[in-house]
Amino acid sequence: MKFSLNNFSGNLYNFFRDIGYHKDRFGADNSYIRSLSGGRYPRFHIYYNAKKREIDIHLDQKPARYKHANDHAGEYSGKIVEEEVERIKSFL
């Protein structure tokens, strides 16, 4: 699910940290995650597009099945993702 951050003018790294996200050590530079269980999965996964000032969020249920594969059991919409988007927006 994608949504805009056009009205945000603060430090993005601090914003994500303040709402419980941290940089994904194994992902791209624009990738942030927040665990739901204290473990690695399930987790919310955010990609931030700086040019569009847009967040793309999904819920990773489990890791990719194969070492070099990008496929995973991700949910890109639904009640849980929508609730997390509203939670993020409430901090803006």
HTML snippet that shows the backbone in 3Dmol.js (N, CA, C, O; Angstrom):
<script src="https://3Dmol.org/build/3Dmol-min.js"></script>
<div id="view" style="width:600px;height:400px;position:relative"></div>
<script>
const pdb = `
ATOM      1  N   MET A   1       0.853  -1.161   0.000  1.00  0.00           N
ATOM      2  CA  MET A   1       0.000   0.000   0.000  1.00  0.00           C
ATOM      3  C   MET A   1       0.901   1.226   0.000  1.00  0.00           C
ATOM      4  O   MET A   1       1.860   1.304   0.767  1.00  0.00           O
ATOM      5  N   LYS A   2       0.591   2.162  -0.848  1.00  0.00           N
ATOM      6  CA  LYS A   2       1.393   3.373  -0.948  1.00  0.00           C
ATOM      7  C   LYS A   2       0.627   4.580  -0.424  1.00  0.00           C
ATOM      8  O   LYS A   2      -0.593   4.678  -0.560  1.00  0.00           O
ATOM      9  N   PHE A   3       1.386   5.502   0.184  1.00  0.00           N
ATOM     10  CA  PHE A   3       0.796   6.770   0.588  1.00  0.00           C
ATOM     11  C   PHE A   3       1.873   7.838   0.612  1.00  0.00           C
ATOM     12  O   PHE A   3       3.064   7.536   0.696  1.00  0.00           O
ATOM     13  N   SER A   4       1.446   9.080   0.537  1.00  0.00           N
ATOM     14  CA  SER A   4       2.343  10.219   0.365  1.00  0.00           C
ATOM     15  C   SER A   4       2.765  10.834   1.692  1.00  0.00           C
ATOM     16  O   SER A   4       2.026  10.803   2.676  1.00  0.00           O
ATOM     17  N   LEU A   5       3.980  11.399   1.694  1.00  0.00           N
ATOM     18  CA  LEU A   5       4.489  12.157   2.831  1.00  0.00           C
ATOM     19  C   LEU A   5       4.764  13.599   2.420  1.00  0.00           C
ATOM     20  O   LEU A   5       5.712  14.211   2.914  1.00  0.00           O
ATOM     21  N   ASN A   6       3.962  14.140   1.537  1.00  0.00           N
ATOM     22  CA  ASN A   6       4.205  15.485   1.006  1.00  0.00           C
ATOM     23  C   ASN A   6       4.263  16.554   2.081  1.00  0.00           C
ATOM     24  O   ASN A   6       4.994  17.532   1.920  1.00  0.00           O
ATOM     25  N   ASN A   7       3.527  16.408   3.163  1.00  0.00           N
ATOM     26  CA  ASN A   7       3.486  17.438   4.204  1.00  0.00           C
ATOM     27  C   ASN A   7       4.553  17.252   5.285  1.00  0.00           C
ATOM     28  O   ASN A   7       4.623  18.051   6.218  1.00  0.00           O
ATOM     29  N   PHE A   8       5.372  16.227   5.176  1.00  0.00           N
ATOM     30  CA  PHE A   8       6.392  15.953   6.182  1.00  0.00           C
ATOM     31  C   PHE A   8       7.659  16.737   5.865  1.00  0.00           C
ATOM     32  O   PHE A   8       8.128  16.732   4.727  1.00  0.00           O
ATOM     33  N   SER A   9       8.214  17.412   6.874  1.00  0.00           N
ATOM     34  CA  SER A   9       9.420  18.214   6.629  1.00  0.00           C
ATOM     35  C   SER A   9      10.544  17.907   7.617  1.00  0.00           C
ATOM     36  O   SER A   9      11.571  18.585   7.597  1.00  0.00           O
ATOM     37  N   GLY A  10      10.378  16.916   8.469  1.00  0.00           N
ATOM     38  CA  GLY A  10      11.388  16.601   9.476  1.00  0.00           C
ATOM     39  C   GLY A  10      12.438  15.639   8.972  1.00  0.00           C
ATOM     40  O   GLY A  10      12.540  15.387   7.771  1.00  0.00           O
ATOM     41  N   ASN A  11      13.220  15.101   9.895  1.00  0.00           N
ATOM     42  CA  ASN A  11      14.247  14.127   9.599  1.00  0.00           C
ATOM     43  C   ASN A  11      13.588  12.758   9.478  1.00  0.00           C
ATOM     44  O   ASN A  11      13.011  12.254  10.441  1.00  0.00           O
ATOM     45  N   LEU A  12      13.675  12.167   8.309  1.00  0.00           N
ATOM     46  CA  LEU A  12      12.994  10.905   8.042  1.00  0.00           C
ATOM     47  C   LEU A  12      13.515   9.763   8.915  1.00  0.00           C
ATOM     48  O   LEU A  12      12.727   8.975   9.438  1.00  0.00           O
ATOM     49  N   TYR A  13      14.819   9.671   9.074  1.00  0.00           N
ATOM     50  CA  TYR A  13      15.397   8.619   9.910  1.00  0.00           C
ATOM     51  C   TYR A  13      14.855   8.705  11.336  1.00  0.00           C
ATOM     52  O   TYR A  13      14.456   7.689  11.905  1.00  0.00           O
ATOM     53  N   ASN A  14      14.836   9.897  11.917  1.00  0.00           N
ATOM     54  CA  ASN A  14      14.320  10.081  13.275  1.00  0.00           C
ATOM     55  C   ASN A  14      12.831   9.780  13.353  1.00  0.00           C
ATOM     56  O   ASN A  14      12.366   9.198  14.333  1.00  0.00           O
ATOM     57  N   PHE A  15      12.084  10.172  12.332  1.00  0.00           N
ATOM     58  CA  PHE A  15      10.651   9.892  12.304  1.00  0.00           C
ATOM     59  C   PHE A  15      10.397   8.391  12.354  1.00  0.00           C
ATOM     60  O   PHE A  15       9.607   7.923  13.174  1.00  0.00           O
ATOM     61  N   PHE A  16      11.059   7.637  11.486  1.00  0.00           N
ATOM     62  CA  PHE A  16      10.861   6.190  11.479  1.00  0.00           C
ATOM     63  C   PHE A  16      11.274   5.566  12.810  1.00  0.00           C
ATOM     64  O   PHE A  16      10.593   4.673  13.314  1.00  0.00           O
ATOM     65  N   ARG A  17      12.372   6.026  13.372  1.00  0.00           N
ATOM     66  CA  ARG A  17      12.819   5.502  14.665  1.00  0.00           C
ATOM     67  C   ARG A  17      11.786   5.797  15.750  1.00  0.00           C
ATOM     68  O   ARG A  17      11.489   4.937  16.579  1.00  0.00           O
ATOM     69  N   ASP A  18      11.247   6.999  15.743  1.00  0.00           N
ATOM     70  CA  ASP A  18      10.273   7.399  16.760  1.00  0.00           C
ATOM     71  C   ASP A  18       8.984   6.576  16.702  1.00  0.00           C
ATOM     72  O   ASP A  18       8.316   6.407  17.722  1.00  0.00           O
ATOM     73  N   ILE A  19       8.630   6.063  15.519  1.00  0.00           N
ATOM     74  CA  ILE A  19       7.400   5.272  15.404  1.00  0.00           C
ATOM     75  C   ILE A  19       7.677   3.768  15.413  1.00  0.00           C
ATOM     76  O   ILE A  19       6.795   2.970  15.096  1.00  0.00           O
ATOM     77  N   GLY A  20       8.912   3.380  15.777  1.00  0.00           N
ATOM     78  CA  GLY A  20       9.225   1.972  15.992  1.00  0.00           C
ATOM     79  C   GLY A  20       9.887   1.240  14.850  1.00  0.00           C
ATOM     80  O   GLY A  20      10.029   0.019  14.904  1.00  0.00           O
ATOM     81  N   TYR A  21      10.297   1.952  13.816  1.00  0.00           N
ATOM     82  CA  TYR A  21      10.961   1.322  12.672  1.00  0.00           C
ATOM     83  C   TYR A  21      12.468   1.512  12.773  1.00  0.00           C
ATOM     84  O   TYR A  21      12.945   2.450  13.411  1.00  0.00           O
ATOM     85  N   HIS A  22      13.207   0.618  12.141  1.00  0.00           N
ATOM     86  CA  HIS A  22      14.655   0.791  12.044  1.00  0.00           C
ATOM     87  C   HIS A  22      15.111   0.363  10.650  1.00  0.00           C
ATOM     88  O   HIS A  22      14.413  -0.357   9.936  1.00  0.00           O
ATOM     89  N   LYS A  23      16.303   0.829  10.291  1.00  0.00           N
ATOM     90  CA  LYS A  23      16.857   0.476   8.976  1.00  0.00           C
ATOM     91  C   LYS A  23      16.971  -1.033   8.871  1.00  0.00           C
ATOM     92  O   LYS A  23      17.356  -1.713   9.821  1.00  0.00           O
ATOM     93  N   ASP A  24      16.630  -1.539   7.704  1.00  0.00           N
ATOM     94  CA  ASP A  24      16.781  -2.964   7.433  1.00  0.00           C
ATOM     95  C   ASP A  24      18.244  -3.224   7.095  1.00  0.00           C
ATOM     96  O   ASP A  24      18.707  -2.840   6.021  1.00  0.00           O
ATOM     97  N   ARG A  25      18.970  -3.864   7.988  1.00  0.00           N
ATOM     98  CA  ARG A  25      20.407  -4.106   7.793  1.00  0.00           C
ATOM     99  C   ARG A  25      20.702  -4.902   6.536  1.00  0.00           C
ATOM    100  O   ARG A  25      21.779  -4.770   5.954  1.00  0.00           O
ATOM    101  N   PHE A  26      19.754  -5.727   6.111  1.00  0.00           N
ATOM    102  CA  PHE A  26      19.977  -6.606   4.979  1.00  0.00           C
ATOM    103  C   PHE A  26      19.300  -6.105   3.708  1.00  0.00           C
ATOM    104  O   PHE A  26      19.379  -6.750   2.663  1.00  0.00           O
ATOM    105  N   GLY A  27      18.636  -4.955   3.798  1.00  0.00           N
ATOM    106  CA  GLY A  27      17.875  -4.441   2.661  1.00  0.00           C
ATOM    107  C   GLY A  27      18.501  -3.215   2.032  1.00  0.00           C
ATOM    108  O   GLY A  27      19.651  -2.870   2.301  1.00  0.00           O
ATOM    109  N   ALA A  28      17.727  -2.576   1.199  1.00  0.00           N
ATOM    110  CA  ALA A  28      18.164  -1.364   0.509  1.00  0.00           C
ATOM    111  C   ALA A  28      18.278  -0.200   1.489  1.00  0.00           C
ATOM    112  O   ALA A  28      17.769  -0.267   2.608  1.00  0.00           O
ATOM    113  N   ASP A  29      18.953   0.871   1.058  1.00  0.00           N
ATOM    114  CA  ASP A  29      19.130   2.052   1.908  1.00  0.00           C
ATOM    115  C   ASP A  29      17.804   2.701   2.288  1.00  0.00           C
ATOM    116  O   ASP A  29      17.708   3.352   3.328  1.00  0.00           O
ATOM    117  N   ASN A  30      16.789   2.530   1.459  1.00  0.00           N
ATOM    118  CA  ASN A  30      15.502   3.162   1.707  1.00  0.00           C
ATOM    119  C   ASN A  30      14.507   2.206   2.361  1.00  0.00           C
ATOM    120  O   ASN A  30      13.297   2.409   2.265  1.00  0.00           O
ATOM    121  N   SER A  31      15.007   1.174   3.020  1.00  0.00           N
ATOM    122  CA  SER A  31      14.186   0.109   3.578  1.00  0.00           C
ATOM    123  C   SER A  31      14.177   0.173   5.106  1.00  0.00           C
ATOM    124  O   SER A  31      15.233   0.239   5.735  1.00  0.00           O
ATOM    125  N   TYR A  32      12.984   0.154   5.695  1.00  0.00           N
ATOM    126  CA  TYR A  32      12.803   0.206   7.148  1.00  0.00           C
ATOM    127  C   TYR A  32      11.845  -0.909   7.566  1.00  0.00           C
ATOM    128  O   TYR A  32      10.926  -1.256   6.824  1.00  0.00           O
ATOM    129  N   ILE A  33      12.064  -1.468   8.759  1.00  0.00           N
ATOM    130  CA  ILE A  33      11.207  -2.557   9.232  1.00  0.00           C
ATOM    131  C   ILE A  33      10.784  -2.329  10.687  1.00  0.00           C
ATOM    132  O   ILE A  33      11.445  -1.630  11.454  1.00  0.00           O
ATOM    133  N   ARG A  34       9.646  -2.955  11.030  1.00  0.00           N
ATOM    134  CA  ARG A  34       9.155  -2.959  12.416  1.00  0.00           C
ATOM    135  C   ARG A  34       8.591  -4.338  12.701  1.00  0.00           C
ATOM    136  O   ARG A  34       7.641  -4.772  12.049  1.00  0.00           O
ATOM    137  N   SER A  35       9.170  -5.027  13.670  1.00  0.00           N
ATOM    138  CA  SER A  35       8.752  -6.380  14.020  1.00  0.00           C
ATOM    139  C   SER A  35       7.409  -6.355  14.749  1.00  0.00           C
ATOM    140  O   SER A  35       7.112  -5.425  15.499  1.00  0.00           O
ATOM    141  N   LEU A  36       6.617  -7.378  14.518  1.00  0.00           N
ATOM    142  CA  LEU A  36       5.347  -7.522  15.232  1.00  0.00           C
ATOM    143  C   LEU A  36       5.450  -8.504  16.396  1.00  0.00           C
ATOM    144  O   LEU A  36       4.580  -8.539  17.265  1.00  0.00           O
ATOM    145  N   SER A  37       6.523  -9.302  16.408  1.00  0.00           N
ATOM    146  CA  SER A  37       6.612 -10.350  17.420  1.00  0.00           C
ATOM    147  C   SER A  37       7.894 -10.319  18.238  1.00  0.00           C
ATOM    148  O   SER A  37       8.070 -11.143  19.136  1.00  0.00           O
ATOM    149  N   GLY A  38       8.787  -9.391  17.946  1.00  0.00           N
ATOM    150  CA  GLY A  38      10.078  -9.365  18.606  1.00  0.00           C
ATOM    151  C   GLY A  38      11.125 -10.162  17.848  1.00  0.00           C
ATOM    152  O   GLY A  38      12.322 -10.006  18.090  1.00  0.00           O
ATOM    153  N   GLY A  39      10.681 -11.017  16.930  1.00  0.00           N
ATOM    154  CA  GLY A  39      11.588 -11.776  16.077  1.00  0.00           C
ATOM    155  C   GLY A  39      11.736 -11.081  14.728  1.00  0.00           C
ATOM    156  O   GLY A  39      11.345  -9.925  14.565  1.00  0.00           O
ATOM    157  N   ARG A  40      12.293 -11.787  13.787  1.00  0.00           N
ATOM    158  CA  ARG A  40      12.501 -11.195  12.464  1.00  0.00           C
ATOM    159  C   ARG A  40      11.194 -11.122  11.654  1.00  0.00           C
ATOM    160  O   ARG A  40      11.005 -10.189  10.874  1.00  0.00           O
ATOM    161  N   TYR A  41      10.301 -12.092  11.833  1.00  0.00           N
ATOM    162  CA  TYR A  41       9.018 -12.137  11.132  1.00  0.00           C
ATOM    163  C   TYR A  41       7.930 -12.499  12.114  1.00  0.00           C
ATOM    164  O   TYR A  41       8.213 -13.194  13.090  1.00  0.00           O
ATOM    165  N   PRO A  42       6.715 -12.069  11.909  1.00  0.00           N
ATOM    166  CA  PRO A  42       6.228 -11.138  10.882  1.00  0.00           C
ATOM    167  C   PRO A  42       6.691  -9.717  11.181  1.00  0.00           C
ATOM    168  O   PRO A  42       7.019  -9.378  12.318  1.00  0.00           O
ATOM    169  N   ARG A  43       6.709  -8.899  10.139  1.00  0.00           N
ATOM    170  CA  ARG A  43       7.169  -7.523  10.289  1.00  0.00           C
ATOM    171  C   ARG A  43       6.549  -6.633   9.226  1.00  0.00           C
ATOM    172  O   ARG A  43       6.217  -7.082   8.129  1.00  0.00           O
ATOM    173  N   PHE A  44       6.401  -5.362   9.575  1.00  0.00           N
ATOM    174  CA  PHE A  44       6.040  -4.371   8.576  1.00  0.00           C
ATOM    175  C   PHE A  44       7.315  -3.951   7.868  1.00  0.00           C
ATOM    176  O   PHE A  44       8.367  -3.808   8.492  1.00  0.00           O
ATOM    177  N   HIS A  45       7.214  -3.756   6.570  1.00  0.00           N
ATOM    178  CA  HIS A  45       8.379  -3.410   5.758  1.00  0.00           C
ATOM    179  C   HIS A  45       8.021  -2.194   4.912  1.00  0.00           C
ATOM    180  O   HIS A  45       7.050  -2.207   4.155  1.00  0.00           O
ATOM    181  N   ILE A  46       8.818  -1.153   5.055  1.00  0.00           N
ATOM    182  CA  ILE A  46       8.592   0.112   4.346  1.00  0.00           C
ATOM    183  C   ILE A  46       9.728   0.366   3.376  1.00  0.00           C
ATOM    184  O   ILE A  46      10.900   0.170   3.698  1.00  0.00           O
ATOM    185  N   TYR A  47       9.363   0.806   2.183  1.00  0.00           N
ATOM    186  CA  TYR A  47      10.322   1.382   1.243  1.00  0.00           C
ATOM    187  C   TYR A  47       9.932   2.842   1.070  1.00  0.00           C
ATOM    188  O   TYR A  47       8.766   3.153   0.826  1.00  0.00           O
ATOM    189  N   TYR A  48      10.901   3.732   1.195  1.00  0.00           N
ATOM    190  CA  TYR A  48      10.630   5.156   1.032  1.00  0.00           C
ATOM    191  C   TYR A  48      11.217   5.629  -0.291  1.00  0.00           C
ATOM    192  O   TYR A  48      12.408   5.463  -0.552  1.00  0.00           O
ATOM    193  N   ASN A  49      10.354   6.227  -1.131  1.00  0.00           N
ATOM    194  CA  ASN A  49      10.784   6.793  -2.405  1.00  0.00           C
ATOM    195  C   ASN A  49      10.945   8.293  -2.219  1.00  0.00           C
ATOM    196  O   ASN A  49       9.955   9.020  -2.137  1.00  0.00           O
ATOM    197  N   ALA A  50      12.194   8.763  -2.150  1.00  0.00           N
ATOM    198  CA  ALA A  50      12.474  10.172  -1.862  1.00  0.00           C
ATOM    199  C   ALA A  50      12.006  11.095  -2.980  1.00  0.00           C
ATOM    200  O   ALA A  50      11.539  12.201  -2.705  1.00  0.00           O
ATOM    201  N   LYS A  51      12.120  10.669  -4.222  1.00  0.00           N
ATOM    202  CA  LYS A  51      11.712  11.526  -5.341  1.00  0.00           C
ATOM    203  C   LYS A  51      10.211  11.802  -5.319  1.00  0.00           C
ATOM    204  O   LYS A  51       9.772  12.927  -5.559  1.00  0.00           O
ATOM    205  N   LYS A  52       9.443  10.776  -5.031  1.00  0.00           N
ATOM    206  CA  LYS A  52       7.977  10.918  -4.982  1.00  0.00           C
ATOM    207  C   LYS A  52       7.471  11.281  -3.592  1.00  0.00           C
ATOM    208  O   LYS A  52       6.290  11.581  -3.414  1.00  0.00           O
ATOM    209  N   ARG A  53       8.379  11.253  -2.594  1.00  0.00           N
ATOM    210  CA  ARG A  53       8.000  11.458  -1.189  1.00  0.00           C
ATOM    211  C   ARG A  53       6.854  10.515  -0.826  1.00  0.00           C
ATOM    212  O   ARG A  53       5.805  10.936  -0.339  1.00  0.00           O
ATOM    213  N   GLU A  54       7.087   9.233  -1.077  1.00  0.00           N
ATOM    214  CA  GLU A  54       6.045   8.227  -0.946  1.00  0.00           C
ATOM    215  C   GLU A  54       6.549   7.021  -0.162  1.00  0.00           C
ATOM    216  O   GLU A  54       7.687   6.583  -0.327  1.00  0.00           O
ATOM    217  N   ILE A  55       5.684   6.500   0.686  1.00  0.00           N
ATOM    218  CA  ILE A  55       5.955   5.271   1.433  1.00  0.00           C
ATOM    219  C   ILE A  55       5.203   4.131   0.776  1.00  0.00           C
ATOM    220  O   ILE A  55       4.028   4.257   0.430  1.00  0.00           O
ATOM    221  N   ASP A  56       5.898   3.017   0.610  1.00  0.00           N
ATOM    222  CA  ASP A  56       5.283   1.777   0.128  1.00  0.00           C
ATOM    223  C   ASP A  56       5.455   0.770   1.262  1.00  0.00           C
ATOM    224  O   ASP A  56       6.577   0.386   1.593  1.00  0.00           O
ATOM    225  N   ILE A  57       4.344   0.344   1.853  1.00  0.00           N
ATOM    226  CA  ILE A  57       4.389  -0.529   3.033  1.00  0.00           C
ATOM    227  C   ILE A  57       3.692  -1.853   2.746  1.00  0.00           C
ATOM    228  O   ILE A  57       2.694  -1.912   2.028  1.00  0.00           O
ATOM    229  N   HIS A  58       4.247  -2.911   3.327  1.00  0.00           N
ATOM    230  CA  HIS A  58       3.595  -4.212   3.278  1.00  0.00           C
ATOM    231  C   HIS A  58       3.970  -4.996   4.543  1.00  0.00           C
ATOM    232  O   HIS A  58       4.852  -4.596   5.302  1.00  0.00           O
ATOM    233  N   LEU A  59       3.291  -6.096   4.742  1.00  0.00           N
ATOM    234  CA  LEU A  59       3.525  -6.962   5.891  1.00  0.00           C
ATOM    235  C   LEU A  59       4.195  -8.233   5.402  1.00  0.00           C
ATOM    236  O   LEU A  59       3.606  -8.995   4.635  1.00  0.00           O
ATOM    237  N   ASP A  60       5.431  -8.467   5.847  1.00  0.00           N
ATOM    238  CA  ASP A  60       6.143  -9.707   5.535  1.00  0.00           C
ATOM    239  C   ASP A  60       5.752 -10.745   6.568  1.00  0.00           C
ATOM    240  O   ASP A  60       5.985 -10.556   7.762  1.00  0.00           O
ATOM    241  N   GLN A  61       5.156 -11.848   6.116  1.00  0.00           N
ATOM    242  CA  GLN A  61       4.770 -12.910   7.046  1.00  0.00           C
ATOM    243  C   GLN A  61       5.918 -13.865   7.335  1.00  0.00           C
ATOM    244  O   GLN A  61       6.037 -14.393   8.441  1.00  0.00           O
ATOM    245  N   LYS A  62       6.772 -14.084   6.320  1.00  0.00           N
ATOM    246  CA  LYS A  62       7.912 -14.993   6.476  1.00  0.00           C
ATOM    247  C   LYS A  62       8.964 -14.639   5.432  1.00  0.00           C
ATOM    248  O   LYS A  62       8.671 -13.916   4.479  1.00  0.00           O
ATOM    249  N   PRO A  63      10.190 -15.142   5.602  1.00  0.00           N
ATOM    250  CA  PRO A  63      11.263 -14.795   4.667  1.00  0.00           C
ATOM    251  C   PRO A  63      11.088 -15.486   3.317  1.00  0.00           C
ATOM    252  O   PRO A  63      10.265 -16.387   3.154  1.00  0.00           O
ATOM    253  N   ALA A  64      11.897 -15.030   2.352  1.00  0.00           N
ATOM    254  CA  ALA A  64      11.916 -15.680   1.043  1.00  0.00           C
ATOM    255  C   ALA A  64      12.311 -17.141   1.219  1.00  0.00           C
ATOM    256  O   ALA A  64      13.094 -17.488   2.103  1.00  0.00           O
ATOM    257  N   ARG A  65      11.768 -17.968   0.377  1.00  0.00           N
ATOM    258  CA  ARG A  65      12.005 -19.394   0.499  1.00  0.00           C
ATOM    259  C   ARG A  65      13.403 -19.803   0.024  1.00  0.00           C
ATOM    260  O   ARG A  65      13.993 -20.747   0.549  1.00  0.00           O
ATOM    261  N   TYR A  66      13.922 -19.085  -0.969  1.00  0.00           N
ATOM    262  CA  TYR A  66      15.218 -19.430  -1.537  1.00  0.00           C
ATOM    263  C   TYR A  66      16.210 -18.310  -1.302  1.00  0.00           C
ATOM    264  O   TYR A  66      15.821 -17.145  -1.210  1.00  0.00           O
ATOM    265  N   LYS A  67      17.478 -18.643  -1.204  1.00  0.00           N
ATOM    266  CA  LYS A  67      18.523 -17.712  -0.803  1.00  0.00           C
ATOM    267  C   LYS A  67      18.554 -16.422  -1.626  1.00  0.00           C
ATOM    268  O   LYS A  67      18.659 -15.339  -1.049  1.00  0.00           O
ATOM    269  N   HIS A  68      18.467 -16.505  -2.937  1.00  0.00           N
ATOM    270  CA  HIS A  68      18.589 -15.312  -3.787  1.00  0.00           C
ATOM    271  C   HIS A  68      17.248 -14.887  -4.382  1.00  0.00           C
ATOM    272  O   HIS A  68      17.215 -14.197  -5.400  1.00  0.00           O
ATOM    273  N   ALA A  69      16.167 -15.283  -3.769  1.00  0.00           N
ATOM    274  CA  ALA A  69      14.832 -14.945  -4.284  1.00  0.00           C
ATOM    275  C   ALA A  69      14.255 -13.773  -3.508  1.00  0.00           C
ATOM    276  O   ALA A  69      14.548 -13.593  -2.325  1.00  0.00           O
ATOM    277  N   ASN A  70      13.439 -12.984  -4.178  1.00  0.00           N
ATOM    278  CA  ASN A  70      12.773 -11.858  -3.531  1.00  0.00           C
ATOM    279  C   ASN A  70      11.333 -12.181  -3.151  1.00  0.00           C
ATOM    280  O   ASN A  70      10.656 -11.354  -2.542  1.00  0.00           O
ATOM    281  N   ASP A  71      10.861 -13.367  -3.500  1.00  0.00           N
ATOM    282  CA  ASP A  71       9.475 -13.714  -3.191  1.00  0.00           C
ATOM    283  C   ASP A  71       9.325 -13.982  -1.698  1.00  0.00           C
ATOM    284  O   ASP A  71      10.218 -14.537  -1.058  1.00  0.00           O
ATOM    285  N   HIS A  72       8.186 -13.581  -1.161  1.00  0.00           N
ATOM    286  CA  HIS A  72       7.886 -13.829   0.245  1.00  0.00           C
ATOM    287  C   HIS A  72       6.379 -13.788   0.404  1.00  0.00           C
ATOM    288  O   HIS A  72       5.650 -13.431  -0.521  1.00  0.00           O
ATOM    289  N   ALA A  73       5.927 -14.156   1.585  1.00  0.00           N
ATOM    290  CA  ALA A  73       4.497 -14.119   1.864  1.00  0.00           C
ATOM    291  C   ALA A  73       4.165 -12.726   2.380  1.00  0.00           C
ATOM    292  O   ALA A  73       4.053 -12.524   3.589  1.00  0.00           O
ATOM    293  N   GLY A  74       4.009 -11.779   1.490  1.00  0.00           N
ATOM    294  CA  GLY A  74       3.744 -10.395   1.858  1.00  0.00           C
ATOM    295  C   GLY A  74       2.303 -10.007   1.614  1.00  0.00           C
ATOM    296  O   GLY A  74       1.682 -10.440   0.643  1.00  0.00           O
ATOM    297  N   GLU A  75       1.778  -9.184   2.509  1.00  0.00           N
ATOM    298  CA  GLU A  75       0.431  -8.640   2.349  1.00  0.00           C
ATOM    299  C   GLU A  75       0.564  -7.156   2.064  1.00  0.00           C
ATOM    300  O   GLU A  75       1.136  -6.413   2.861  1.00  0.00           O
ATOM    301  N   TYR A  76       0.033  -6.724   0.922  1.00  0.00           N
ATOM    302  CA  TYR A  76       0.155  -5.334   0.493  1.00  0.00           C
ATOM    303  C   TYR A  76      -1.105  -4.520   0.760  1.00  0.00           C
ATOM    304  O   TYR A  76      -1.129  -3.312   0.525  1.00  0.00           O
ATOM    305  N   SER A  77      -2.140  -5.173   1.246  1.00  0.00           N
ATOM    306  CA  SER A  77      -3.381  -4.484   1.598  1.00  0.00           C
ATOM    307  C   SER A  77      -4.071  -5.291   2.691  1.00  0.00           C
ATOM    308  O   SER A  77      -3.554  -6.316   3.137  1.00  0.00           O
ATOM    309  N   GLY A  78      -5.210  -4.837   3.108  1.00  0.00           N
ATOM    310  CA  GLY A  78      -5.935  -5.531   4.158  1.00  0.00           C
ATOM    311  C   GLY A  78      -5.978  -4.725   5.444  1.00  0.00           C
ATOM    312  O   GLY A  78      -5.323  -3.691   5.568  1.00  0.00           O
ATOM    313  N   LYS A  79      -6.751  -5.208   6.387  1.00  0.00           N
ATOM    314  CA  LYS A  79      -7.009  -4.489   7.619  1.00  0.00           C
ATOM    315  C   LYS A  79      -5.734  -4.173   8.417  1.00  0.00           C
ATOM    316  O   LYS A  79      -5.573  -3.052   8.900  1.00  0.00           O
ATOM    317  N   ILE A  80      -4.840  -5.140   8.557  1.00  0.00           N
ATOM    318  CA  ILE A  80      -3.633  -4.929   9.358  1.00  0.00           C
ATOM    319  C   ILE A  80      -2.751  -3.852   8.741  1.00  0.00           C
ATOM    320  O   ILE A  80      -2.236  -2.987   9.450  1.00  0.00           O
ATOM    321  N   VAL A  81      -2.574  -3.901   7.423  1.00  0.00           N
ATOM    322  CA  VAL A  81      -1.749  -2.901   6.739  1.00  0.00           C
ATOM    323  C   VAL A  81      -2.419  -1.535   6.809  1.00  0.00           C
ATOM    324  O   VAL A  81      -1.747  -0.531   7.043  1.00  0.00           O
ATOM    325  N   GLU A  82      -3.730  -1.484   6.608  1.00  0.00           N
ATOM    326  CA  GLU A  82      -4.463  -0.216   6.680  1.00  0.00           C
ATOM    327  C   GLU A  82      -4.354   0.406   8.074  1.00  0.00           C
ATOM    328  O   GLU A  82      -4.187   1.619   8.196  1.00  0.00           O
ATOM    329  N   GLU A  83      -4.445  -0.407   9.115  1.00  0.00           N
ATOM    330  CA  GLU A  83      -4.316   0.098  10.489  1.00  0.00           C
ATOM    331  C   GLU A  83      -2.918   0.654  10.737  1.00  0.00           C
ATOM    332  O   GLU A  83      -2.769   1.663  11.426  1.00  0.00           O
ATOM    333  N   GLU A  84      -1.892   0.010  10.186  1.00  0.00           N
ATOM    334  CA  GLU A  84      -0.533   0.505  10.360  1.00  0.00           C
ATOM    335  C   GLU A  84      -0.336   1.822   9.607  1.00  0.00           C
ATOM    336  O   GLU A  84       0.342   2.719  10.106  1.00  0.00           O
ATOM    337  N   VAL A  85      -0.915   1.946   8.424  1.00  0.00           N
ATOM    338  CA  VAL A  85      -0.839   3.209   7.677  1.00  0.00           C
ATOM    339  C   VAL A  85      -1.498   4.327   8.494  1.00  0.00           C
ATOM    340  O   VAL A  85      -0.949   5.425   8.585  1.00  0.00           O
ATOM    341  N   GLU A  86      -2.638   4.068   9.073  1.00  0.00           N
ATOM    342  CA  GLU A  86      -3.309   5.080   9.897  1.00  0.00           C
ATOM    343  C   GLU A  86      -2.483   5.423  11.135  1.00  0.00           C
ATOM    344  O   GLU A  86      -2.436   6.581  11.551  1.00  0.00           O
ATOM    345  N   ARG A  87      -1.834   4.423  11.720  1.00  0.00           N
ATOM    346  CA  ARG A  87      -0.974   4.680  12.877  1.00  0.00           C
ATOM    347  C   ARG A  87       0.194   5.589  12.491  1.00  0.00           C
ATOM    348  O   ARG A  87       0.525   6.522  13.223  1.00  0.00           O
ATOM    349  N   ILE A  88       0.811   5.320  11.353  1.00  0.00           N
ATOM    350  CA  ILE A  88       1.919   6.156  10.866  1.00  0.00           C
ATOM    351  C   ILE A  88       1.430   7.577  10.594  1.00  0.00           C
ATOM    352  O   ILE A  88       2.067   8.549  11.001  1.00  0.00           O
ATOM    353  N   LYS A  89       0.300   7.689   9.909  1.00  0.00           N
ATOM    354  CA  LYS A  89      -0.245   9.011   9.582  1.00  0.00           C
ATOM    355  C   LYS A  89      -0.572   9.809  10.835  1.00  0.00           C
ATOM    356  O   LYS A  89      -0.488  11.037  10.820  1.00  0.00           O
ATOM    357  N   SER A  90      -0.939   9.139  11.910  1.00  0.00           N
ATOM    358  CA  SER A  90      -1.286   9.849  13.147  1.00  0.00           C
ATOM    359  C   SER A  90      -0.077  10.567  13.751  1.00  0.00           C
ATOM    360  O   SER A  90      -0.243  11.510  14.525  1.00  0.00           O
ATOM    361  N   PHE A  91       1.132  10.131  13.406  1.00  0.00           N
ATOM    362  CA  PHE A  91       2.354  10.766  13.892  1.00  0.00           C
ATOM    363  C   PHE A  91       2.771  11.965  13.045  1.00  0.00           C
ATOM    364  O   PHE A  91       3.607  12.766  13.465  1.00  0.00           O
ATOM    365  N   LEU A  92       2.191  12.086  11.861  1.00  0.00           N
ATOM    366  CA  LEU A  92       2.548  13.194  10.979  1.00  0.00           C
ATOM    367  C   LEU A  92       1.860  14.424  11.463  1.00  0.00           C
ATOM    368  O   LEU A  92       2.015  15.491  10.869  1.00  0.00           O
TER     369      LEU A  92
END
`;
const viewer = $3Dmol.createViewer("view");
viewer.addModel(pdb, "pdb");
viewer.setStyle({}, {cartoon: {color: "spectrum"}});
viewer.zoomTo();
viewer.render();
</script>
